[in-house]
């Protein structure tokens, strides 16, 4: 009986993370936790938002009783905005953050970032996008110069790899098996750099002096 296995899907999501004003002093510590959790920090900037900008950012919360306090809290000092990337970035970042209410988070998710760094239901220390669509909107808000292009997935990703990556990689792996170096990863990295088909070629031109 032949077993059919699904081919791995290549898909990298991006999400927005904010270190809020009251925990800005813990910036390096929080970034270290982010990196150790498998995220890549693609973009990062420190900024201070006006109350009007905070109102625009949280426009979906407009009309709720806590909205004025939220805008005042978010504009009370500088914050750090980061674009995080990894597989299922949105859901993994939300899981790492824990519940939005830090008091409840300390009971139900004591190891979550909001349980550790948050104070209450409003001052919860960190922000994360709720969905892929909201992540795109929030990233554009915080990083207006960034161009968000869709990451190839499924058949598009396989076509890209087959055209631009696999031929060179297969040749490198074949050479690796023949050579059998003591440090195969370093050897393969050096081989790929040396045999990169897109590497610029220097053309030496001989000029004759008159």
Buried (B, 14 or more C-beta within 10 A) or exposed (E): EEEEEEEEEBEBBBBBBBBBBBBBEBBEEBBEBBEEBEBEEBBBEEEEBEEEBBBEBBEEEEEEEEBEEBBEBBBBEEBBBBBBBBEBBBBBBBEBBBBBBBBBBBEEBEEBBBBBBBEEBBBBBBBBBBEBEBBBBBBBBBBEEEEEEEEBEEEEBBEEBEEEEEEBEEBBEEBBEEEEEEEEEEBBEEBEEEEEEEEEEEEEEEEEEE
